Amino acid sequence: MNNMLRKIKKNWFPILVILFFISLPFYRHYKLKQRKSCYKITVGKVIGYRHSARTNQGIKIQYSIQNTTITNFYDRNVKLPFGTKVPVLYSCSDPDFSQLLLLPEDFKEYDLPYPDSLMWLEKYIKKHKEKQLWEY
């Protein structure tokens, strides 16, 4: 009996792992669709960065929704000054599921106009990226 259970576990485990990885894109699509159907925008503040050779560099943003403080990392290879306030778009149903709105492309994805108040941010990010190309 134990031998039979081992065979079943041995045969089914790879199948379950494969099914898990196949389902990930569908789940991501579902979450994106959900965020696009009902979203709100709030202001977040830059509070840190993630630097690692193994993972993408990221920016740590903190924002508040209904007296709840949420901190998220975003895979953006940009360094903004600490305390910089940036727009954050979040899902109504899951406030942890959010996206930074920094560049015109980010706003265009949601058919939102790019605000004039963020023009400096676009120039700052482009300047930083050009500088970064020369650092390597």
Backbone as CSV, one residue per row, in Angstrom:
resi,resn,N_x,N_y,N_z,CA_x,CA_y,CA_z,C_x,C_y,C_z
1,MET,0.828,-1.207,0.000,0.000,0.000,0.000,0.864,1.259,0.000
2,ASN,1.872,1.301,0.884,2.765,2.463,0.924,3.503,2.642,-0.391
3,ASN,3.902,1.540,-0.981,4.621,1.586,-2.256,3.731,2.172,-3.352
4,MET,2.457,1.813,-3.314,1.516,2.317,-4.305,1.303,3.838,-4.140
5,LEU,1.194,4.300,-2.877,1.051,5.737,-2.614,2.277,6.507,-3.096
6,ARG,3.453,5.944,-2.896,4.678,6.591,-3.368,4.671,6.737,-4.889
7,LYS,4.215,5.713,-5.579,4.164,5.781,-7.046,3.193,6.868,-7.506
8,ILE,2.051,6.936,-6.820,1.052,7.944,-7.184,1.622,9.344,-6.949
9,LYS,2.241,9.564,-5.777,2.843,10.861,-5.484,3.945,11.188,-6.481
10,LYS,4.742,10.211,-6.798,5.865,10.413,-7.714,5.371,10.781,-9.108
11,ASN,4.286,10.179,-9.551,3.753,10.453,-10.887,2.953,11.748,-10.953
12,TRP,2.247,12.095,-9.891,1.373,13.265,-9.919,2.068,14.574,-9.582
13,PHE,3.137,14.507,-8.826,3.804,15.742,-8.424,4.271,16.579,-9.621
14,PRO,4.976,16.013,-10.603,5.384,16.839,-11.758,4.199,17.423,-12.526
15,ILE,3.120,16.683,-12.596,1.928,17.155,-13.302,1.329,18.355,-12.569
16,LEU,1.273,18.271,-11.239,0.736,19.392,-10.454,1.615,20.636,-10.575
17,VAL,2.920,20.438,-10.595,3.831,21.570,-10.751,3.626,22.225,-12.114
18,ILE,3.511,21.433,-13.152,3.289,21.955,-14.508,1.956,22.702,-14.579
19,LEU,0.918,22.144,-13.997,-0.391,22.810,-13.986,-0.334,24.145,-13.239
20,PHE,0.425,24.177,-12.163,0.581,25.420,-11.417,1.190,26.505,-12.304
21,PHE,2.275,26.171,-13.002,2.940,27.168,-13.843,2.111,27.546,-15.067
22,ILE,1.310,26.640,-15.555,0.419,26.958,-16.673,-0.682,27.920,-16.213
23,SER,-1.142,27.772,-14.979,-2.243,28.608,-14.484,-1.796,30.024,-14.106
24,LEU,-0.518,30.251,-13.869,-0.047,31.584,-13.463,-0.413,32.694,-14.444
25,PRO,-0.183,32.540,-15.753,-0.565,33.626,-16.664,-2.071,33.922,-16.647
26,PHE,-2.885,32.882,-16.478,-4.335,33.089,-16.432,-4.727,33.871,-15.194
27,TYR,-4.080,33.572,-14.069,-4.355,34.294,-12.833,-3.934,35.756,-12.976
28,ARG,-2.759,35.974,-13.556,-2.269,37.347,-13.760,-3.233,38.128,-14.668
29,HIS,-3.699,37.493,-15.738,-4.655,38.143,-16.641,-5.941,38.492,-15.889
30,TYR,-6.411,37.587,-15.050,-7.615,37.823,-14.255,-7.417,39.035,-13.336
31,LYS,-6.256,39.103,-12.644,-5.995,40.213,-11.741,-5.879,41.543,-12.500
32,LEU,-5.243,41.517,-13.673,-5.127,42.736,-14.467,-6.497,43.212,-14.939
33,LYS,-7.315,42.285,-15.379,-8.666,42.628,-15.830,-9.476,43.200,-14.669
34,GLN,-9.305,42.604,-13.509,-10.008,43.070,-12.319,-9.555,44.486,-11.955
35,ARG,-8.246,44.741,-12.038,-7.725,46.074,-11.704,-8.210,47.101,-12.711
36,LYS,-8.291,46.731,-13.983,-8.732,47.678,-15.009,-10.221,47.977,-14.897
37,SER,-11.000,47.038,-14.364,-12.446,47.252,-14.279,-12.819,48.174,-13.109
38,CYS,-12.065,48.099,-12.029,-12.370,48.938,-10.867,-11.058,49.343,-10.210
39,TYR,-10.669,50.582,-10.405,-9.417,51.045,-9.820,-9.593,52.434,-9.233
40,LYS,-8.680,52.766,-8.348,-8.627,54.095,-7.761,-7.168,54.533,-7.770
41,ILE,-6.970,55.828,-7.661,-5.616,56.376,-7.651,-5.388,57.093,-6.332
42,THR,-4.221,56.845,-5.767,-3.816,57.522,-4.541,-2.376,58.008,-4.710
43,VAL,-1.862,58.642,-3.695,-0.486,59.143,-3.734,0.380,58.277,-2.834
44,GLY,1.483,57.821,-3.399,2.446,57.039,-2.639,3.733,57.819,-2.454
45,LYS,4.550,57.366,-1.517,5.802,58.059,-1.212,6.958,57.069,-1.319
46,VAL,8.049,57.500,-1.952,9.249,56.664,-2.074,9.900,56.552,-0.703
47,ILE,10.070,55.299,-0.237,10.687,55.105,1.082,11.930,54.218,1.028
48,GLY,12.234,53.651,-0.142,13.426,52.817,-0.207,13.630,52.199,-1.576
49,TYR,14.691,51.384,-1.638,15.051,50.716,-2.892,15.487,49.293,-2.600
50,ARG,15.460,48.461,-3.631,15.959,47.088,-3.528,17.060,46.952,-4.564
51,HIS,18.229,46.578,-4.101,19.356,46.360,-5.000,19.844,44.934,-4.789
52,SER,19.873,44.168,-5.850,20.329,42.797,-5.743,20.851,42.330,-7.087
53,ALA,21.859,41.503,-7.051,22.396,40.947,-8.297,21.482,39.857,-8.842
54,ARG,20.713,39.240,-7.963,19.871,38.112,-8.378,18.483,38.515,-8.838
55,THR,17.974,39.607,-8.305,16.620,40.026,-8.673,16.662,41.391,-9.337
56,ASN,15.548,41.779,-9.879,15.443,43.109,-10.485,15.586,44.174,-9.405
57,GLN,16.106,45.305,-9.823,16.137,46.424,-8.892,14.717,46.943,-8.757
58,GLY,14.421,47.471,-7.615,13.052,47.934,-7.410,12.989,49.172,-6.555
59,ILE,11.816,49.745,-6.544,11.553,50.950,-5.771,10.459,50.610,-4.753
60,LYS,10.657,51.038,-3.531,9.724,50.735,-2.439,8.841,51.958,-2.206
61,ILE,7.541,51.749,-2.346,6.556,52.830,-2.215,5.592,52.497,-1.079
62,GLN,5.220,53.510,-0.332,4.251,53.342,0.744,3.063,54.261,0.478
63,TYR,1.860,53.711,0.622,0.653,54.513,0.438,-0.412,54.062,1.428
64,SER,-1.376,54.928,1.676,-2.432,54.637,2.651,-3.786,54.598,1.975
65,ILE,-4.568,53.613,2.390,-5.943,53.473,1.908,-6.819,53.170,3.114
66,GLN,-7.764,54.026,3.387,-8.711,53.862,4.491,-7.989,53.513,5.792
67,ASN,-7.064,54.338,6.197,-6.306,54.175,7.445,-5.446,52.908,7.486
68,THR,-5.167,52.313,6.349,-4.288,51.150,6.261,-3.078,51.533,5.424
69,THR,-1.903,51.340,5.983,-0.678,51.659,5.258,-0.193,50.417,4.522
70,ILE,0.064,50.582,3.236,0.513,49.467,2.393,1.884,49.828,1.838
71,THR,2.789,48.866,1.869,4.129,49.044,1.318,4.337,47.991,0.240
72,ASN,4.716,48.430,-0.931,4.942,47.521,-2.058,6.268,47.830,-2.740
73,PHE,6.856,46.786,-3.344,8.018,46.951,-4.209,7.553,46.899,-5.648
74,TYR,8.127,47.741,-6.476,7.810,47.760,-7.904,9.103,47.576,-8.668
75,ASP,9.083,46.706,-9.658,10.264,46.441,-10.473,10.471,47.566,-11.460
76,ARG,10.975,48.653,-10.969,11.284,49.817,-11.806,12.737,50.155,-11.566
77,ASN,13.478,50.208,-12.611,14.894,50.517,-12.506,15.089,52.030,-12.563
78,VAL,14.623,52.700,-11.520,14.727,54.155,-11.451,14.939,54.543,-9.993
79,LYS,15.753,55.540,-9.788,16.009,56.035,-8.435,15.425,57.427,-8.306
80,LEU,14.381,57.547,-7.544,13.780,58.849,-7.247,14.222,59.264,-5.846
81,PRO,14.305,60.548,-5.577,14.698,60.990,-4.231,13.713,60.472,-3.174
82,PHE,14.234,60.136,-2.003,13.373,59.692,-0.909,12.333,60.762,-0.612
83,GLY,11.115,60.319,-0.364,10.029,61.244,-0.065,9.284,61.750,-1.282
84,THR,9.764,61.419,-2.492,9.066,61.847,-3.707,7.669,61.240,-3.720
85,LYS,6.691,62.053,-4.012,5.304,61.559,-4.072,4.958,61.212,-5.508
86,VAL,4.406,60.015,-5.691,4.072,59.511,-7.023,2.671,58.909,-7.010
87,PRO,1.973,58.947,-8.157,0.645,58.340,-8.214,0.720,56.817,-8.244
88,VAL,-0.183,56.198,-7.489,-0.281,54.737,-7.435,-1.721,54.355,-7.774
89,LEU,-1.875,53.472,-8.733,-3.192,52.977,-9.116,-3.382,51.632,-8.422
90,TYR,-4.505,51.436,-7.740,-4.730,50.174,-7.033,-6.128,49.632,-7.328
91,SER,-6.268,48.348,-7.147,-7.541,47.667,-7.383,-8.495,47.924,-6.220
92,CYS,-9.765,48.148,-6.531,-10.781,48.366,-5.483,-10.943,47.124,-4.608
93,SER,-10.884,45.965,-5.235,-11.120,44.730,-4.495,-9.880,44.232,-3.758
94,ASP,-8.670,44.611,-4.221,-7.438,44.161,-3.584,-6.421,45.301,-3.609
95,PRO,-6.418,46.164,-2.586,-5.536,47.337,-2.589,-4.039,47.005,-2.669
96,ASP,-3.657,45.773,-2.312,-2.254,45.370,-2.440,-1.839,45.227,-3.897
97,PHE,-2.800,45.000,-4.770,-2.527,44.819,-6.199,-2.545,46.194,-6.842
98,SER,-1.358,46.736,-7.065,-1.262,48.119,-7.516,-0.194,48.282,-8.583
99,GLN,-0.153,49.484,-9.150,0.828,49.803,-10.184,1.237,51.260,-10.040
100,LEU,2.526,51.504,-10.236,3.018,52.878,-10.234,2.660,53.545,-11.546
101,LEU,2.285,54.802,-11.473,2.018,55.589,-12.676,3.090,56.670,-12.759
102,LEU,4.148,56.402,-13.517,5.257,57.344,-13.612,5.387,57.987,-14.982
103,LEU,5.216,57.196,-16.017,5.441,57.665,-17.386,4.141,57.735,-18.168
104,PRO,4.124,58.451,-19.282,2.902,58.539,-20.087,2.356,57.170,-20.507
105,GLU,3.252,56.214,-20.746,2.788,54.866,-21.146,1.946,54.213,-20.052
106,ASP,2.307,54.448,-18.797,1.552,53.884,-17.673,0.130,54.439,-17.643
107,PHE,-0.002,55.734,-17.886,-1.321,56.364,-17.893,-2.126,55.937,-19.122
108,LYS,-1.442,55.790,-20.251,-2.116,55.415,-21.495,-2.763,54.031,-21.385
109,GLU,-2.136,53.137,-20.631,-2.672,51.786,-20.442,-4.082,51.810,-19.844
110,TYR,-4.386,52.841,-19.064,-5.704,52.975,-18.436,-6.527,54.105,-19.043
111,ASP,-6.115,54.593,-20.187,-6.794,55.697,-20.872,-6.939,56.928,-19.975
112,LEU,-5.878,57.218,-19.234,-5.860,58.387,-18.360,-4.935,59.445,-18.961
113,PRO,-5.270,60.713,-18.825,-4.376,61.757,-19.340,-3.140,61.888,-18.436
114,TYR,-1.999,62.142,-19.059,-0.762,62.342,-18.300,-0.773,63.757,-17.726
115,PRO,-0.703,63.901,-16.403,-0.797,65.237,-15.804,0.459,66.086,-16.042
116,ASP,0.255,67.364,-16.230,1.366,68.302,-16.412,2.298,68.313,-15.198
117,SER,1.741,68.041,-14.041,2.548,68.088,-12.819,3.612,66.995,-12.760
118,LEU,3.518,65.999,-13.644,4.512,64.922,-13.660,5.526,65.045,-14.795
119,MET,5.482,66.134,-15.535,6.443,66.327,-16.630,7.879,66.277,-16.117
120,TRP,8.121,66.866,-14.941,9.469,66.858,-14.362,9.934,65.430,-14.102
121,LEU,8.994,64.564,-13.706,9.317,63.181,-13.390,9.761,62.423,-14.638
122,GLU,9.055,62.653,-15.745,9.429,62.009,-17.012,10.846,62.424,-17.423
123,LYS,11.145,63.725,-17.321,12.491,64.220,-17.672,13.542,63.649,-16.728
124,TYR,13.218,63.573,-15.446,14.148,63.055,-14.446,14.477,61.588,-14.723
125,ILE,13.454,60.787,-15.037,13.655,59.362,-15.299,14.486,59.167,-16.562
126,LYS,14.185,59.908,-17.618,14.959,59.785,-18.856,16.414,60.181,-18.639
127,LYS,16.635,61.241,-17.881,17.995,61.691,-17.593,18.742,60.623,-16.791
128,HIS,18.054,60.028,-15.826,18.664,58.990,-14.990,19.039,57.764,-15.825
129,LYS,18.166,57.377,-16.733,18.452,56.213,-17.585,19.642,56.470,-18.493
130,GLU,19.745,57.668,-19.057,20.897,58.001,-19.909,22.175,57.951,-19.082
131,LYS,22.124,58.477,-17.883,23.282,58.480,-16.998,23.699,57.046,-16.667
132,GLN,22.719,56.207,-16.442,22.974,54.825,-16.049,23.658,54.052,-17.180
133,LEU,23.332,54.348,-18.422,23.970,53.661,-19.540,25.478,53.880,-19.530
134,TRP,25.918,55.063,-19.099,27.337,55.368,-19.103,28.054,54.823,-17.882
135,GLU,27.330,54.428,-16.856,27.971,53.934,-15.634,28.573,52.548,-15.803
136,TYR,28.090,51.771,-16.755,28.561,50.387,-16.872,29.744,50.288,-17.732
